[in-house]
Amino acid sequence: MQVAKLSGDLRSLMWGFNLTSSAKAHLGPIVVVTMPSATVNGTAINPPYQAHSEGSLYNFYGSLKNYQTIKGSKKSLGKGDIVSLSWYITGSTLGKTAYRYQTCKVTN
């Protein structure tokens, strides 16, 4: 994950990941990646990643600057926030799945 300072205490968080060789072998050549949950400072937010299908060689990436809590509050990512993201990956090999989790504290 990488953080960009926008102005003052406002930040933007960018992420990306590739599947490991063992994950590609386990899941198969095509995967569907979803983000079932995300939090900022322990508060559930609407996940900032739309489900999509790609080849298992794809670099899965996204960013977060503004977000909305599940209860509807709109906020901007700030210095000191702790962001947790989780992905659920479904493979083209029948019944094969995987998870990926990342947590970071926004600094800079």
N, C-alpha and C positions, 0 to 999 in steps of 0.2 A: 504494500500500500504506500502511496505517496500523497503528501499533503501540500497544497498550494495556498499561500497567504494571499487573500484577495484585498482586504483593507481592514485596518483596525484589528478586531478579534474575529472577523469572518474568514472562513476557510472552505476549501474544496478538497474532497478526498477522492483519489483515483485508485483503482485496483485492477489487477489482471492476474490470471493464472492459466497455466497449461496443465493438462492431465499428464501424470507420470506414465512411463512405459508400462508399468504393472497395471495402472488404472485402465489404460487403453486396451491392454490384452484382456482384462476382466470385463470391461463394458462393451467392447466391440467398436466397429468403425463409425457409428453414428450415435450421438448422445443428445438427450434433452436435458437442459439445465434450467432449474427453477430456483427461486430464492423464497423459501417458505417463511422465513422470519428474519427480522432485522431490528436492532435496538440502538438507541442513542441514550447514554447514561442510564441504562436499564429500563427505559420506556420503549414499548413496542411502537414501531413506525410502519407505515406502508412500505413494503419492500421496494427498493429502488432498482429492481432488475426484472425485466419481463422474460418469461419463459421463451426459450427458442431452441430449435434443433440445429445442430452443426456437426461437422465431422470431428472426430476425436482429436485431431491435430490442431483445432482452432484455439486461438488465444481468447479466452472468455474475459471480458473487461467491462468496466462501468465506472460511474462516478456519482458522488453525492455532494450537493451544495445546500440545497433547500430540501426540506422533508416535511411530511405531515404525520403526526402521531395517529395512532389508531382511533383515538378519541376526537380527532379533527383539528388539533392545534397545528398551525403552520409555523415552522421555525427555520432558522438558518444554522448551518454547522458552525461551531465556534471553537476557539482555542480552549483546550482542556477537555473537550467532549470525548467520551469513550464510545466507540462505534463497534458493534458486533454484527457480523453478517454470516448467514449460513446458506449454503447451496445444497440442493438435492439433485443428484445426477442419475438419470435413468438411461441404461445402455440399450443398444439394439440387440444384444445377446439376451434372450428371454430370461426375465427375472433378476437380472444383474443391476445393482444400484450402488451408489456411493454418496458420501457426504463430504462437504468441505466447509470449514469454519475459519473465520478470521476475526480477530479483535485487535483494535489499536486505539491508542490515545492520541488525539489530535494535538500536535505541538506546532512549533515553528513561529 
